[in-house]
Amino acid sequence: MTFTLIFLAALALSVVMRYWLALRHIRHIRAHRDSVPADFADRVSLESHRKAADYSIAKTRLGQLGVLVEIALLLAFTLGGGIEALGGWWAGLLGRGLWQGAALILSVFALTAAVELPLGYYRAFGIDARFGFNKMTVALFFTDLAKQMLLGLAVGIPLLLGILWLMERMGTYWWLYVWLAWMAFNLLVLAIYPTFIAPLFNKFTPLADATLRGQIEQLLQKCGFRAEGFYVMDGSRRSTHGNAYFTGFGKSRRIVFFDTLLERLDHDEIVAVLAHELGHFKRRHIVKRIALMAAMSLAGLGLLGWLMDKPWFYHGLGVATPGIAAGLLLFLLAMPVFTFLLQPLMSFYSRRHEFEADRYAADHASASDLVRALVKLYNDNAATLTPDPLHSAFYDSHPPAAIRIAHLMSAGHGR
């Protein structure tokens, strides 16, 4: 009973804070909707600024609805007895064991995805379509969904069975073996994603622009970086949003441009954006994030190893029949409630990396080119220029536009 009260108190705190931050964000954006910030007045029209404000408010309101759905599902599965009922149902079909445990976890994930599907559909065909961003057909939306489901089953079932087997057979320190298996799985996915997974959803073609290729090769040579190839992704099939990224590691590293990005930016701006992404690699941000994920997952699994033998953990979350799968599932569902207040620390860590990557881009390309590119991307993607400062500090992985551009311009590299 005590743990139930602690769980409910933590849940209530997280819900109240999420709604309070969302309301602050909406009010702040609305209050600045009719005035373009002075630093952007000559580059962003009032019409575009208002569009970004309305788009951000619409997404935030959908997020509020998403919170209600998320909390309803969490309470239904835990204190509402959903996990206990599903576990008993699967036990009647499969008996107690690894397959019953895997079926329990997969059925909870499947039900969650089914309930949240209308929100994703509305985001694409309601909000994004209304603001001119969605390019997906309904057929492509559900084709993507089917591919994701099949891929998830093909990869998830063996992984889940392996984890449950390790939890059952490896004794007191099972969590260490699970951690090693989990990290090996993540590194494997990083290695095979560019060549085996990503092409299931998008078409990748070699970059044909010889002039741009030459500029990119000069940048890579200057920075001492090698890539397996330069590719253009057909992002315009789904959205008008643009991006560029590195993927893979070692010999499988690729540079990928959304076709929408190439349409919007000139060559110098593209090189500056690429220099920023390159900065993440050269400043070892990817390695640092993998190391942080490894440390957090090790700590989490160690905590789960301690909780697995505690009856109050199960009973406090509505499960009367303790078990390995039920314990793992409860941990996955409940842990975000207790770690919610760590979100601003993670956001701060990510924003610091963005500043470092911007500095690298300013040193190896051009700060002014990157600023022009960012303004175009903010404008084209309808990213608000006036987020609520507290909301941004809590959630945003990237610095607000005004602060980020001010940092770039003060770098003293406006070549």
C-alpha positions as CSV (number, residue, x, y, z in Angstrom):
1,M,0.0,0.0,0.0
2,T,2.9,2.4,0.8
3,F,4.5,1.8,-2.5
4,T,1.2,2.3,-4.3
5,L,0.9,5.7,-2.6
6,I,4.4,6.6,-3.6
7,F,3.7,5.6,-7.2
8,L,0.5,7.6,-7.4
9,A,2.2,10.6,-5.8
10,A,5.0,10.5,-8.4
11,L,2.5,10.0,-11.2
12,A,0.4,12.9,-10.1
13,L,3.5,15.1,-9.8
14,S,4.7,14.2,-13.3
15,V,1.2,14.8,-14.8
16,V,0.7,18.1,-13.1
17,M,4.2,19.3,-14.2
18,R,3.7,18.1,-17.8
19,Y,0.3,20.0,-18.1
20,W,1.7,23.1,-16.3
21,L,4.7,23.2,-18.7
22,A,2.4,22.7,-21.7
23,L,0.1,25.5,-20.6
24,R,3.0,27.8,-20.1
25,H,4.3,26.9,-23.5
26,I,1.0,27.6,-25.2
27,R,0.5,30.9,-23.4
28,H,4.0,32.1,-24.2
29,I,3.8,31.3,-27.9
30,R,0.3,32.9,-28.1
31,A,1.5,36.0,-26.4
32,H,4.3,36.5,-29.0
33,R,2.3,35.2,-32.0
34,D,1.8,38.6,-33.6
35,S,5.4,39.9,-33.4
36,V,8.4,38.4,-35.1
37,P,11.5,38.6,-32.7
38,A,13.7,41.5,-33.7
39,D,16.7,39.3,-34.5
40,F,14.6,37.5,-37.2
41,A,12.4,40.4,-38.4
42,D,14.3,40.7,-41.7
43,R,14.4,37.0,-42.4
44,V,11.1,35.6,-41.2
45,S,7.7,36.9,-42.3
46,L,4.9,37.6,-39.9
47,E,2.8,35.0,-41.7
48,S,5.4,32.3,-41.3
49,H,5.9,33.3,-37.6
50,R,2.2,32.9,-37.0
51,K,2.1,29.6,-38.8
52,A,4.9,28.3,-36.6
53,A,3.1,29.5,-33.5
54,D,-0.2,27.8,-34.5
55,Y,1.7,24.6,-35.5
56,S,3.5,24.5,-32.1
57,I,0.3,25.1,-30.2
58,A,-1.5,22.3,-32.1
59,K,1.3,19.8,-31.4
60,T,1.4,20.8,-27.7
61,R,-2.3,20.3,-27.4
62,L,-2.1,16.9,-29.0
63,G,0.7,16.1,-26.6
64,Q,-1.6,17.0,-23.7
65,L,-4.2,14.5,-25.0
66,G,-1.3,12.0,-25.4
67,V,-0.5,12.4,-21.7
68,L,-4.1,11.5,-20.7
69,V,-4.0,8.4,-23.0
70,E,-0.6,7.4,-21.6
71,I,-1.7,7.7,-18.0
72,A,-5.0,5.8,-18.6
73,L,-3.0,2.9,-20.1
74,L,-0.5,2.9,-17.3
75,L,-3.2,2.8,-14.6
76,A,-5.2,0.2,-16.5
77,F,-2.2,-2.1,-16.9
78,T,-1.0,-1.7,-13.3
79,L,-3.4,-0.8,-10.6
80,G,-6.3,-1.7,-12.9
81,G,-5.2,-5.3,-13.0
82,G,-4.5,-5.4,-16.7
83,I,-1.1,-7.2,-16.4
84,E,-2.4,-9.6,-13.9
85,A,-5.4,-10.5,-16.2
86,L,-3.3,-10.8,-19.3
87,G,-0.7,-12.9,-17.5
88,G,-3.4,-15.3,-16.3
89,W,-4.9,-15.5,-19.8
90,W,-1.7,-16.3,-21.5
91,A,-0.8,-18.8,-18.8
92,G,-4.0,-20.6,-19.5
93,L,-3.0,-20.8,-23.2
94,L,0.7,-21.4,-23.0
95,G,1.4,-22.4,-19.4
96,R,3.9,-20.6,-17.2
97,G,7.3,-20.1,-18.9
98,L,9.3,-18.0,-21.4
99,W,6.7,-18.0,-24.1
100,Q,4.0,-16.9,-21.7
101,G,6.2,-14.1,-20.4
102,A,7.1,-13.0,-23.9
103,A,3.5,-13.1,-25.0
104,L,2.5,-11.0,-21.9
105,I,5.0,-8.3,-22.7
106,L,4.3,-8.2,-26.4
107,S,0.6,-8.0,-25.8
108,V,1.0,-5.0,-23.6
109,F,3.1,-3.2,-26.2
110,A,0.7,-4.2,-28.9
111,L,-2.4,-2.9,-27.0
112,T,-0.5,0.4,-26.2
113,A,0.4,0.8,-29.9
114,A,-3.2,0.2,-30.9
115,V,-4.6,2.7,-28.5
116,E,-2.1,5.4,-29.4
117,L,-2.4,4.8,-33.2
118,P,-5.2,7.3,-33.6
119,L,-3.0,10.0,-32.1
120,G,-0.2,9.2,-34.7
121,Y,-2.8,9.2,-37.5
122,Y,-4.2,12.5,-36.4
123,R,-0.7,14.0,-36.1
124,A,0.1,13.1,-39.7
125,F,-3.3,13.6,-41.4
126,G,-4.8,16.2,-39.1
127,I,-2.1,18.6,-37.9
128,D,0.8,18.0,-40.4
129,A,-1.7,17.9,-43.3
130,R,-3.4,21.1,-42.2
131,F,-0.1,23.0,-42.0
132,G,1.2,21.6,-45.3
133,F,3.8,19.2,-44.0
134,N,2.3,15.7,-44.5
135,K,3.0,14.0,-47.9
136,M,2.1,10.5,-46.9
137,T,-0.8,8.7,-48.3
138,V,-3.0,6.6,-46.0
139,A,-1.7,3.5,-47.8
140,L,1.9,4.5,-47.0
141,F,1.1,5.2,-43.4
142,F,-0.3,1.7,-42.8
143,T,2.4,0.1,-45.0
144,D,5.0,1.7,-42.7
145,L,3.1,0.5,-39.7
146,A,3.0,-3.0,-41.0
147,K,6.7,-3.0,-41.7
148,Q,7.5,-1.7,-38.3
149,M,5.3,-4.3,-36.7
150,L,6.9,-7.2,-38.7
151,L,10.4,-5.9,-38.0
152,G,9.6,-5.5,-34.4
153,L,8.4,-9.1,-34.1
154,A,11.3,-10.5,-36.1
155,V,13.8,-8.7,-33.9
156,G,11.9,-8.4,-30.7
157,I,10.7,-12.0,-30.1
158,P,14.2,-13.5,-30.1
159,L,15.6,-10.6,-28.1
160,L,12.8,-10.8,-25.5
161,L,13.1,-14.6,-25.2
162,G,16.8,-14.3,-24.8
163,I,16.5,-11.7,-22.0
164,L,13.9,-13.7,-20.2
165,W,16.0,-16.8,-20.4
166,L,19.0,-14.9,-19.0
167,M,16.9,-13.5,-16.2
168,E,15.7,-17.0,-15.3
169,R,19.0,-18.9,-15.6
170,M,21.8,-16.6,-14.7
171,G,21.2,-16.4,-11.0
172,T,21.7,-13.4,-8.7
173,Y,23.7,-11.4,-11.3
174,W,21.4,-12.0,-14.2
175,W,21.1,-8.3,-14.7
176,L,24.8,-8.0,-15.7
177,Y,24.3,-10.7,-18.4
178,V,21.2,-9.0,-19.6
179,W,23.1,-5.7,-19.8
180,L,25.9,-7.2,-21.9
181,A,23.3,-8.7,-24.2
182,W,21.4,-5.5,-24.5
183,M,24.5,-3.4,-25.3
184,A,25.6,-6.0,-27.9
185,F,22.2,-5.8,-29.5
186,N,22.3,-2.0,-29.7
187,L,25.7,-2.0,-31.2
188,L,24.6,-4.5,-33.8
189,V,21.6,-2.4,-34.7
190,L,23.9,0.6,-35.2
191,A,26.1,-1.4,-37.5
192,I,23.3,-2.9,-39.7
193,Y,20.8,0.0,-39.7
194,P,22.2,1.9,-42.7
195,T,22.3,-1.1,-45.1
196,F,19.6,-3.4,-43.8
197,I,16.9,-1.5,-41.8
198,A,16.7,2.0,-43.2
199,P,16.2,0.8,-46.8
200,L,13.0,-1.0,-45.7
201,F,11.4,2.4,-45.3
202,N,13.1,4.8,-47.6
203,K,14.9,4.9,-50.9
204,F,18.6,5.9,-50.8
205,T,20.4,7.1,-53.9
206,P,24.0,8.3,-54.3
207,L,24.4,12.0,-54.3
208,A,24.5,13.1,-57.9
209,D,25.5,16.7,-57.6
210,A,29.2,16.6,-58.5
211,T,29.9,20.2,-57.3
212,L,28.3,19.5,-53.9
213,R,30.2,16.2,-53.6
214,G,33.4,18.1,-54.2
215,Q,32.7,20.6,-51.4
216,I,31.7,17.8,-49.0
217,E,34.9,15.9,-49.8
218,Q,36.9,19.0,-49.1
219,L,35.2,19.4,-45.7
220,L,35.8,15.8,-44.8
221,Q,39.4,15.9,-45.8
222,K,39.9,19.1,-43.8
223,C,38.3,17.4,-40.7
224,G,40.0,14.1,-41.2
225,F,36.8,12.1,-41.6
226,R,35.9,9.3,-43.9
227,A,32.5,8.1,-44.9
228,E,31.3,5.1,-46.9
229,G,29.2,7.3,-49.2
230,F,26.9,10.2,-49.6
231,Y,23.2,9.4,-50.1
232,V,20.0,11.2,-50.7
233,M,16.9,9.9,-48.9
234,D,13.4,10.4,-50.3
235,G,12.0,12.1,-47.2
236,S,9.6,14.0,-49.4
237,R,7.4,10.9,-49.7
238,R,6.3,11.4,-46.1
239,S,7.0,15.0,-45.1
240,T,8.3,18.4,-46.3
241,H,10.6,18.6,-43.2
242,G,14.3,18.5,-44.0
243,N,17.3,17.1,-42.3
244,A,20.8,15.6,-42.7
245,Y,22.6,13.0,-40.6
246,F,25.4,10.5,-40.2
247,T,24.5,6.9,-39.6
248,G,26.4,3.7,-38.8
249,F,30.0,3.5,-37.5
250,G,33.3,2.3,-38.6
251,K,33.3,1.3,-42.3
252,S,29.5,1.5,-42.5
253,R,29.3,5.3,-41.9
254,R,27.1,7.1,-44.3
255,I,26.2,10.7,-44.8
256,V,22.5,11.1,-45.6
257,F,20.6,14.1,-46.9
258,F,16.8,14.4,-47.0
259,D,15.9,15.4,-50.6
260,T,13.8,18.2,-49.1
261,L,17.0,19.7,-47.4
262,L,18.8,19.7,-50.8
263,E,15.9,21.6,-52.4
264,R,15.9,24.3,-49.8
265,L,19.5,25.1,-49.0
266,D,22.4,26.3,-51.2
267,H,25.7,24.4,-51.3
268,D,27.5,26.5,-48.7
269,E,24.5,26.1,-46.3
270,I,24.4,22.4,-46.8
271,V,28.2,22.1,-46.1
272,A,27.7,24.2,-42.9
273,V,24.8,21.9,-41.7
274,L,27.0,18.9,-42.5
275,A,29.9,20.5,-40.5
276,H,27.6,20.7,-37.5
277,E,26.7,17.0,-37.8
278,L,30.3,16.2,-38.3
279,G,31.0,18.1,-35.1
280,H,28.9,15.6,-33.2
281,F,31.3,12.8,-34.3
282,K,34.5,14.7,-33.9
283,R,33.5,15.8,-30.4
284,R,32.7,12.2,-29.6
285,H,29.1,13.0,-28.8
286,I,27.9,9.7,-30.2
287,V,30.3,7.7,-28.1
288,K,29.4,9.8,-25.0
289,R,25.7,9.2,-25.5
290,I,26.3,5.5,-26.0
291,A,28.3,5.4,-22.8
292,L,25.6,7.4,-20.9
293,M,23.0,5.0,-22.2
294,A,25.1,2.0,-21.1
295,A,25.6,3.5,-17.6
296,M,21.9,4.3,-17.2
297,S,20.8,0.9,-18.5
298,L,23.3,-0.9,-16.1
299,A,22.0,1.1,-13.2
300,G,18.4,0.4,-14.2
301,L,18.9,-3.3,-14.5
302,G,20.8,-3.4,-11.2
303,L,17.8,-1.7,-9.6
304,L,15.4,-4.2,-11.2
305,G,17.6,-7.0,-10.0
306,W,17.0,-5.8,-6.4
307,L,13.3,-5.2,-7.0
308,M,12.5,-8.6,-8.5
309,D,12.5,-10.3,-5.1
310,K,10.4,-7.7,-3.4
311,P,6.7,-8.7,-3.1
312,W,5.7,-5.0,-2.4
313,F,7.0,-4.0,-5.8
314,Y,4.4,-6.3,-7.5
315,H,1.6,-5.9,-5.1
316,G,2.0,-2.1,-5.0
317,L,1.5,-2.0,-8.8
318,G,-1.5,-4.3,-9.0
319,V,0.2,-7.6,-9.8
320,A,-0.7,-10.5,-7.4
321,T,1.3,-13.1,-9.2
322,P,5.0,-12.2,-9.2
323,G,7.1,-13.4,-12.1
324,I,10.1,-12.5,-14.2
325,A,8.1,-11.1,-17.2
326,A,5.7,-9.3,-14.9
327,G,8.6,-7.7,-13.0
328,L,10.4,-6.6,-16.2
329,L,7.1,-5.2,-17.6
330,L,6.2,-3.3,-14.4
331,F,9.7,-1.8,-14.3
332,L,9.5,-0.6,-17.9
333,L,6.1,0.9,-17.4
334,A,6.7,2.5,-14.0
335,M,10.3,3.7,-14.2
336,P,9.5,6.7,-16.4
337,V,7.2,8.0,-13.7
338,F,10.1,8.1,-11.2
339,T,12.7,9.4,-13.7
340,F,10.6,12.2,-15.1
341,L,12.5,14.9,-13.2
342,L,15.7,13.8,-14.8
343,Q,14.4,15.1,-18.1
344,P,15.9,18.6,-17.8
345,L,19.3,17.2,-17.0
346,M,19.2,15.1,-20.2
347,S,18.0,18.1,-22.2
348,F,20.8,20.3,-20.8
349,Y,23.4,17.6,-21.7
350,S,22.0,17.4,-25.3
351,R,21.9,21.2,-25.7
352,R,25.5,21.4,-24.6
353,H,26.5,19.0,-27.3
354,E,24.6,21.1,-29.9
355,F,26.5,24.2,-28.9
356,E,29.8,22.3,-29.2
357,A,28.8,21.0,-32.7
358,D,27.9,24.5,-33.7
359,R,31.3,25.8,-32.6
360,Y,32.9,23.0,-34.6
361,A,30.9,24.0,-37.6
362,A,31.9,27.7,-37.2
363,D,35.6,26.6,-37.0
364,H,35.5,24.4,-40.1
365,A,32.9,25.9,-42.3
366,S,31.0,29.2,-41.9
367,A,29.0,30.5,-39.0
368,S,27.0,32.8,-41.2
369,D,26.2,30.0,-43.6
370,L,25.0,27.8,-40.8
371,V,22.9,30.7,-39.4
372,R,21.2,31.2,-42.8
373,A,20.6,27.4,-43.0
374,L,19.1,27.3,-39.6
375,V,16.8,30.2,-40.2
376,K,15.5,28.6,-43.4
377,L,15.0,25.3,-41.5
378,Y,13.2,27.0,-38.7
379,N,11.0,28.8,-41.2
380,D,10.3,25.8,-43.4
381,N,9.7,23.4,-40.5
382,A,7.5,25.9,-38.7
383,A,9.6,25.7,-35.6
384,T,8.5,28.4,-33.1
385,L,11.0,31.1,-32.5
386,T,9.4,32.0,-29.1
387,P,9.2,28.8,-27.0
388,D,8.5,29.2,-23.3
389,P,12.0,29.3,-21.7
390,L,11.1,26.9,-18.9
391,H,9.3,24.4,-21.3
392,S,12.3,24.6,-23.6
393,A,14.8,24.1,-20.7
394,F,12.9,21.0,-19.6
395,Y,12.3,19.3,-22.9
396,D,14.3,20.7,-25.8
397,S,17.3,18.8,-27.0
398,H,18.3,21.8,-29.1
399,P,18.8,25.4,-27.9
400,P,16.1,27.9,-28.7
401,A,16.6,29.6,-32.1
402,A,17.5,33.0,-30.7
403,I,20.0,31.7,-28.2
404,R,21.6,29.3,-30.7
405,I,22.1,31.9,-33.4
406,A,23.4,34.4,-30.9
407,H,26.1,31.9,-29.9
408,L,27.0,31.3,-33.5
409,M,27.3,35.0,-34.3
410,S,29.4,35.6,-31.2
411,A,31.8,32.9,-32.2
412,G,33.7,35.4,-34.4
413,H,33.8,33.1,-37.4
414,G,31.3,34.8,-39.7
415,R,33.2,33.8,-42.9
